[in-house]
Amino acid sequence: MSHLVIVEHESVVAAEPADVWTRVTDPAGINDELAPVLAMRMPRRMRGTTVDRVPIGMPLGRALLLLFGVLPVEYDALTIAELAPGRRFLEKSSMLTMRRWEHERTLTPAGPGRTRVHDRLTMELRVPLSRLPYGNELARQIVTRLFAHRHRRLARGFVGRRVA
């Protein structure tokens, strides 16, 4: 029987929330966070736009995930379920390996020129992965490490920038 796996990660970035929001909702910023481990090829419907400008609750298509930017290993059938521009988005999707994938990202001010970035990931593996003895724990470890990596990359993107 499958069960939900929940992973949370939080960090503080040395940038204003508006600047962080611009970066985390832009496909180039998303890919910078994932690099060099993964690259995400956005669905046609999203090309030329950002996460905060897509229709809410409407499937956007499959975003292909490429290991090291070249080898297709997964897809994300993207749907932005909720959006609070400048503060929060909630993606509710499915993937090749996951029956349920939810990514909630929240930005809150953390002092002058600082933003707290909080990610909450909720996932449910598909059969047969969910039946593996340590399948859920392996998924938890992979997602935990991936989002720690993403947060480091996000913070690094603002190093050396002047705060107005």
Secondary structure, 3 states (H helix, E strand, C coil): CCCCEEEEEEEEECCCHHHHHHHHCCHHHHHHHHCCCEEEECCHHHCCCCHHHCCCCCCCEEEEEEECCCEEEEEEEECEEEEECCCEEEEEEEECCEEEEEEEEEEEECCCCCEEEEEEEEEEECCCHHHCCCHHHHHHHHHHHHHHHHHHHHHHCCCCCCCC
